[in-house]
Amino acid sequence: MDLLGRVIESTESKSDDYSKSIVTRSLSLMEYPEDIVRMVFREAMCKPALHFAEFRLGFPRHETGKGCDMLLERWSRGNMKSGYVTGEILQETCSLARNVALYTTVKPSTIRYSDGWQTVDASTDVLCLVHPERCCTSVVLPFQGGESPTWWPMLDHPQVAATLGSIRRAGVRVSNQLLHELFETWFCLGEDEFTYKEWYGELHRTHLAVLMTCFRDLEAFYLILTDIKEEDWDTYYVDFPTVFHEHTGSYVEVDEQPTNDSVLRQLWGYAPSNAEYPYPEGSDFKGSSNNGGLVDRLIQPQQRVSLLLGLLHAAKSEARYKKDLEGLKLRVLARKPTGVKPELRTSVKKTYKPLVPRDEYFVGVDLQPCDSDAKWVKQALGRIQRESDEMDEKEAVSDDEEE
């Protein structure tokens, strides 16, 4: 194996100590010109890098008149580790590797974790905020009811900004659990927005808007999918450009036409005339207890991304009352599944193509209570996409007429 291969292998090792030993052994056994070795180390660096931070918001400090501070913990899960881990390994390998790791940082900025400061590159890197596990009773869930810091005055923005540094790109990790709960609210009759928002609601537009206002130099905000299925990767995500890297994984940046806001508002329940949306008016369909998981299995990747982007645009619209976010870039990042082999082709950015509901979406079919949940959900997905495209066309015509 060549030197580059050995260094890359070292960054993918499960043990960081083992990684250091491989790098050291590789360099001691092979002699290369210094410029070649520098190039190898630059290639091994995770650039642009993605870093994880589990976060929580402290209770408001009423006695001092100050709001909530943001507390960050270092986070990893299996082979998902922050990109700065690779830099730390290289810095402890040899002086040449240390110099390369230090000088590849264009705009140093510090993130304040609970156990110390971490230097990152604000010009290129992205900070991925991770919601804490709910089973952990020692933390305050960021947006749980009671004194939820949803309201703007309850955040100590100067202190939060000091914690986050001058990072320009940020996002929120979207696990399967969070995604299924969001779909449960949208697709299961009887689930209401108020309950979702007040008790957990990690992906509620208001809570996402709060996080957007925490970054003083924000240029881009992402919803970050880390549990991508191999089938979805092979048929969809693989065609998008790889943009960020963590210690062992890579992420593509995905862009689609966002689901129209008027459709999203109906999903949240802002259409009293049709409380059964997205199902037919007067529908008796209630859905199973795991309706969110069913939706996630049946939805096409393109439509999943469109819904999430629509959610981000709604959050940005809400955040504008507190912070000027004009020009903020909104995207979805998707992590390449661990088992997927390297592609031989170069990824290219896809252009948006309307998702035309297929026959399996039961368009115009009058479903009965005895029909399967899958049929009801497919019909609802087709309706959402169809009505979103129709509203986009109407709005485009209206804009042309105004001009």
DRENKEMAR-327888 format. One line per field, with one value per residue (C-alpha): residue number from 1; x, y, z. Coordinates in steps of 0.25 Angstrom, whole numbers. Layout:
% residues N
k: [NUM | ...] $
u: [X | ...] $
v: [Y | ...] $
w: [Z | ...] $
% end
This chain:
% residues 403
k: [1 | 2 | 3 | 4 | 5 | 6 | 7 | 8 | 9 | 10 | 11 | 12 | 13 | 14 | 15 | 16 | 17 | 18 | 19 | 20 | 21 | 22 | 23 | 24 | 25 | 26 | 27 | 28 | 29 | 30 | 31 | 32 | 33 | 34 | 35 | 36 | 37 | 38 | 39 | 40 | 41 | 42 | 43 | 44 | 45 | 46 | 47 | 48 | 49 | 50 | 51 | 52 | 53 | 54 | 55 | 56 | 57 | 58 | 59 | 60 | 61 | 62 | 63 | 64 | 65 | 66 | 67 | 68 | 69 | 70 | 71 | 72 | 73 | 74 | 75 | 76 | 77 | 78 | 79 | 80 | 81 | 82 | 83 | 84 | 85 | 86 | 87 | 88 | 89 | 90 | 91 | 92 | 93 | 94 | 95 | 96 | 97 | 98 | 99 | 100 | 101 | 102 | 103 | 104 | 105 | 106 | 107 | 108 | 109 | 110 | 111 | 112 | 113 | 114 | 115 | 116 | 117 | 118 | 119 | 120 | 121 | 122 | 123 | 124 | 125 | 126 | 127 | 128 | 129 | 130 | 131 | 132 | 133 | 134 | 135 | 136 | 137 | 138 | 139 | 140 | 141 | 142 | 143 | 144 | 145 | 146 | 147 | 148 | 149 | 150 | 151 | 152 | 153 | 154 | 155 | 156 | 157 | 158 | 159 | 160 | 161 | 162 | 163 | 164 | 165 | 166 | 167 | 168 | 169 | 170 | 171 | 172 | 173 | 174 | 175 | 176 | 177 | 178 | 179 | 180 | 181 | 182 | 183 | 184 | 185 | 186 | 187 | 188 | 189 | 190 | 191 | 192 | 193 | 194 | 195 | 196 | 197 | 198 | 199 | 200 | 201 | 202 | 203 | 204 | 205 | 206 | 207 | 208 | 209 | 210 | 211 | 212 | 213 | 214 | 215 | 216 | 217 | 218 | 219 | 220 | 221 | 222 | 223 | 224 | 225 | 226 | 227 | 228 | 229 | 230 | 231 | 232 | 233 | 234 | 235 | 236 | 237 | 238 | 239 | 240 | 241 | 242 | 243 | 244 | 245 | 246 | 247 | 248 | 249 | 250 | 251 | 252 | 253 | 254 | 255 | 256 | 257 | 258 | 259 | 260 | 261 | 262 | 263 | 264 | 265 | 266 | 267 | 268 | 269 | 270 | 271 | 272 | 273 | 274 | 275 | 276 | 277 | 278 | 279 | 280 | 281 | 282 | 283 | 284 | 285 | 286 | 287 | 288 | 289 | 290 | 291 | 292 | 293 | 294 | 295 | 296 | 297 | 298 | 299 | 300 | 301 | 302 | 303 | 304 | 305 | 306 | 307 | 308 | 309 | 310 | 311 | 312 | 313 | 314 | 315 | 316 | 317 | 318 | 319 | 320 | 321 | 322 | 323 | 324 | 325 | 326 | 327 | 328 | 329 | 330 | 331 | 332 | 333 | 334 | 335 | 336 | 337 | 338 | 339 | 340 | 341 | 342 | 343 | 344 | 345 | 346 | 347 | 348 | 349 | 350 | 351 | 352 | 353 | 354 | 355 | 356 | 357 | 358 | 359 | 360 | 361 | 362 | 363 | 364 | 365 | 366 | 367 | 368 | 369 | 370 | 371 | 372 | 373 | 374 | 375 | 376 | 377 | 378 | 379 | 380 | 381 | 382 | 383 | 384 | 385 | 386 | 387 | 388 | 389 | 390 | 391 | 392 | 393 | 394 | 395 | 396 | 397 | 398 | 399 | 400 | 401 | 402 | 403] $
u: [0 | 5 | 8 | -5 | -13 | -7 | -10 | -24 | -25 | -20 | -31 | -42 | -37 | -46 | -35 | -28 | -16 | -15 | -16 | -4 | 4 | 1 | 4 | 17 | 21 | 18 | 27 | 38 | 38 | 38 | 46 | 39 | 43 | 37 | 28 | 22 | 20 | 13 | 4 | 0 | -3 | -11 | -19 | -21 | -27 | -42 | -45 | -55 | -58 | -71 | -70 | -81 | -86 | -97 | -103 | -113 | -118 | -117 | -129 | -131 | -124 | -135 | -127 | -117 | -126 | -119 | -124 | -120 | -106 | -102 | -94 | -86 | -81 | -72 | -80 | -77 | -85 | -79 | -70 | -76 | -66 | -62 | -53 | -43 | -40 | -32 | -24 | -21 | -15 | -6 | -1 | 4 | 10 | 22 | 26 | 24 | 10 | 7 | 11 | 2 | -10 | -7 | -5 | -17 | -26 | -29 | -38 | -36 | -48 | -50 | -62 | -64 | -67 | -70 | -56 | -48 | -47 | -45 | -39 | -47 | -46 | -58 | -55 | -59 | -64 | -78 | -83 | -93 | -102 | -107 | -119 | -116 | -122 | -136 | -132 | -121 | -128 | -116 | -118 | -129 | -134 | -132 | -147 | -155 | -167 | -168 | -157 | -154 | -144 | -153 | -155 | -144 | -142 | -139 | -125 | -113 | -108 | -94 | -91 | -96 | -88 | -75 | -78 | -80 | -69 | -69 | -73 | -80 | -87 | -95 | -107 | -115 | -113 | -126 | -126 | -137 | -144 | -145 | -150 | -160 | -166 | -167 | -174 | -183 | -188 | -190 | -196 | -204 | -218 | -219 | -205 | -204 | -193 | -195 | -191 | -180 | -174 | -175 | -171 | -160 | -161 | -146 | -149 | -160 | -158 | -158 | -147 | -139 | -141 | -135 | -123 | -121 | -120 | -109 | -98 | -93 | -86 | -96 | -95 | -101 | -110 | -112 | -121 | -111 | -116 | -107 | -115 | -116 | -120 | -111 | -122 | -125 | -111 | -109 | -121 | -121 | -111 | -99 | -101 | -98 | -85 | -77 | -75 | -71 | -63 | -63 | -52 | -57 | -69 | -72 | -85 | -91 | -99 | -113 | -122 | -136 | -148 | -154 | -168 | -177 | -180 | -195 | -194 | -185 | -195 | -206 | -197 | -195 | -211 | -213 | -224 | -237 | -245 | -238 | -233 | -230 | -219 | -212 | -223 | -236 | -246 | -255 | -245 | -246 | -231 | -223 | -210 | -203 | -194 | -182 | -187 | -175 | -166 | -176 | -175 | -160 | -160 | -169 | -165 | -155 | -142 | -145 | -158 | -151 | -141 | -152 | -160 | -147 | -143 | -157 | -156 | -143 | -149 | -160 | -150 | -142 | -155 | -158 | -144 | -144 | -151 | -139 | -127 | -124 | -123 | -124 | -115 | -114 | -111 | -120 | -117 | -118 | -105 | -105 | -95 | -90 | -94 | -82 | -84 | -84 | -72 | -65 | -71 | -63 | -70 | -69 | -81 | -89 | -99 | -113 | -123 | -137 | -147 | -162 | -166 | -178 | -186 | -187 | -199 | -195 | -199 | -214 | -218 | -233 | -235 | -245 | -238 | -246 | -244 | -240 | -229 | -215 | -207 | -197 | -208 | -213 | -199 | -195 | -207 | -204 | -189 | -194 | -204 | -194 | -184 | -195 | -201 | -187 | -183 | -197 | -195 | -180 | -186 | -197 | -187 | -177 | -189 | -193 | -178 | -177 | -190 | -185 | -173] $
v: [0 | 14 | 25 | 32 | 19 | 17 | 31 | 30 | 16 | 22 | 32 | 21 | 13 | 10 | 14 | 27 | 21 | 11 | 21 | 29 | 16 | 13 | 27 | 27 | 13 | 17 | 29 | 22 | 11 | 19 | 31 | 42 | 56 | 66 | 73 | 59 | 56 | 70 | 67 | 54 | 60 | 71 | 60 | 53 | 65 | 66 | 79 | 85 | 78 | 75 | 75 | 70 | 77 | 72 | 84 | 88 | 102 | 105 | 111 | 126 | 134 | 142 | 148 | 154 | 158 | 149 | 139 | 124 | 121 | 109 | 98 | 89 | 74 | 67 | 56 | 43 | 31 | 19 | 23 | 37 | 46 | 61 | 65 | 71 | 57 | 55 | 68 | 64 | 51 | 57 | 67 | 56 | 48 | 57 | 72 | 72 | 67 | 76 | 88 | 83 | 82 | 96 | 103 | 97 | 106 | 119 | 126 | 120 | 121 | 114 | 106 | 105 | 91 | 88 | 82 | 93 | 100 | 94 | 102 | 100 | 107 | 117 | 119 | 105 | 96 | 93 | 91 | 80 | 82 | 69 | 68 | 61 | 47 | 48 | 36 | 45 | 51 | 59 | 69 | 80 | 77 | 89 | 92 | 84 | 91 | 99 | 110 | 106 | 117 | 118 | 133 | 142 | 149 | 136 | 134 | 141 | 144 | 150 | 138 | 128 | 135 | 134 | 119 | 117 | 126 | 132 | 119 | 122 | 109 | 101 | 91 | 81 | 66 | 59 | 45 | 35 | 37 | 52 | 50 | 39 | 48 | 60 | 51 | 46 | 60 | 63 | 50 | 44 | 50 | 54 | 58 | 74 | 84 | 90 | 77 | 74 | 88 | 89 | 75 | 72 | 78 | 78 | 80 | 91 | 103 | 112 | 104 | 104 | 119 | 120 | 113 | 121 | 133 | 128 | 129 | 144 | 141 | 130 | 128 | 114 | 105 | 91 | 79 | 68 | 53 | 43 | 30 | 29 | 16 | 9 | 8 | 23 | 26 | 18 | 23 | 38 | 44 | 38 | 49 | 61 | 67 | 63 | 75 | 72 | 61 | 57 | 47 | 35 | 40 | 49 | 57 | 62 | 75 | 73 | 84 | 82 | 91 | 93 | 89 | 101 | 108 | 108 | 92 | 92 | 101 | 91 | 79 | 87 | 88 | 103 | 99 | 98 | 95 | 82 | 77 | 63 | 68 | 62 | 52 | 54 | 63 | 55 | 43 | 33 | 29 | 30 | 23 | 13 | 16 | 16 | 24 | 33 | 21 | 16 | 30 | 30 | 16 | 20 | 34 | 36 | 43 | 55 | 58 | 56 | 66 | 76 | 75 | 78 | 89 | 95 | 94 | 101 | 113 | 114 | 115 | 125 | 133 | 133 | 136 | 149 | 156 | 155 | 154 | 158 | 145 | 150 | 142 | 130 | 117 | 106 | 92 | 77 | 69 | 54 | 45 | 34 | 20 | 13 | 0 | 7 | 5 | 17 | 22 | 22 | 33 | 48 | 54 | 65 | 74 | 70 | 80 | 80 | 71 | 71 | 59 | 53 | 44 | 31 | 21 | 15 | 28 | 25 | 38 | 40 | 26 | 27 | 19 | 11 | 9 | -5 | -1 | -2 | 9 | 9 | 12 | 24 | 29 | 28 | 36 | 46 | 48 | 49 | 60 | 68 | 68 | 71 | 82 | 88 | 88 | 95 | 106 | 108 | 110 | 120 | 128 | 129 | 134 | 144 | 149 | 150 | 158 | 168 | 170] $
w: [0 | -3 | 7 | 4 | 5 | 19 | 24 | 19 | 26 | 39 | 39 | 37 | 49 | 60 | 70 | 70 | 77 | 66 | 55 | 61 | 61 | 46 | 42 | 50 | 45 | 30 | 31 | 37 | 27 | 15 | 10 | 1 | -2 | 8 | -3 | -6 | 9 | 11 | 0 | 6 | 19 | 13 | 5 | 18 | 25 | 26 | 18 | 18 | 32 | 39 | 55 | 64 | 77 | 86 | 92 | 102 | 107 | 122 | 130 | 129 | 139 | 144 | 156 | 147 | 136 | 126 | 117 | 114 | 110 | 101 | 106 | 97 | 99 | 90 | 82 | 74 | 71 | 65 | 54 | 54 | 59 | 57 | 46 | 56 | 61 | 49 | 51 | 65 | 60 | 50 | 60 | 69 | 58 | 54 | 53 | 38 | 40 | 51 | 42 | 31 | 40 | 46 | 33 | 26 | 35 | 27 | 38 | 52 | 61 | 74 | 79 | 94 | 98 | 113 | 114 | 107 | 94 | 80 | 68 | 55 | 42 | 41 | 26 | 22 | 33 | 38 | 52 | 54 | 66 | 72 | 81 | 94 | 96 | 103 | 112 | 119 | 131 | 135 | 123 | 120 | 106 | 98 | 94 | 105 | 111 | 123 | 122 | 107 | 102 | 89 | 92 | 87 | 100 | 107 | 100 | 104 | 90 | 93 | 102 | 92 | 81 | 89 | 91 | 76 | 71 | 57 | 50 | 37 | 34 | 44 | 44 | 52 | 52 | 47 | 53 | 48 | 62 | 60 | 45 | 49 | 60 | 50 | 40 | 51 | 54 | 39 | 35 | 47 | 49 | 64 | 65 | 67 | 65 | 79 | 86 | 76 | 78 | 93 | 98 | 88 | 74 | 71 | 56 | 59 | 50 | 62 | 69 | 56 | 55 | 69 | 65 | 53 | 61 | 70 | 60 | 58 | 45 | 39 | 24 | 22 | 30 | 28 | 32 | 33 | 30 | 36 | 35 | 20 | 14 | 4 | -6 | -5 | -7 | -19 | -26 | -22 | -13 | -20 | -31 | -22 | -19 | -7 | 1 | 15 | 23 | 37 | 43 | 35 | 27 | 16 | 13 | 0 | -1 | -7 | -13 | -18 | -20 | -6 | -3 | -4 | 9 | 8 | 7 | 19 | 27 | 24 | 29 | 42 | 43 | 39 | 30 | 38 | 26 | 24 | 37 | 31 | 22 | 15 | 14 | 7 | 15 | 24 | 24 | 35 | 34 | 47 | 44 | 52 | 64 | 55 | 44 | 43 | 41 | 30 | 23 | 23 | 17 | 6 | 2 | -9 | -5 | -14 | -7 | 7 | 3 | -2 | 11 | 19 | 11 | 12 | 27 | 27 | 18 | 28 | 39 | 32 | 30 | 45 | 49 | 40 | 51 | 60 | 51 | 36 | 29 | 15 | 6 | 16 | 8 | 12 | 9 | 13 | 16 | 14 | 20 | 11 | 17 | 23 | 14 | 1 | -8 | -14 | -27 | -39 | -45 | -41 | -34 | -42 | -36 | -41 | -46 | -40 | -48 | -43 | -36 | -44 | -35 | -41 | -42 | -29 | -22 | -25 | -31 | -31 | -24 | -13 | -2 | 8 | 23 | 20 | 11 | 16 | 23 | 12 | 1 | 10 | 12 | -3 | -7 | 3 | -2 | -16 | -12 | -5 | -17 | -27 | -19 | -16 | -31 | -34 | -24 | -29 | -43 | -38 | -30 | -42 | -51 | -41 | -40 | -55 | -55 | -45 | -52] $
% end
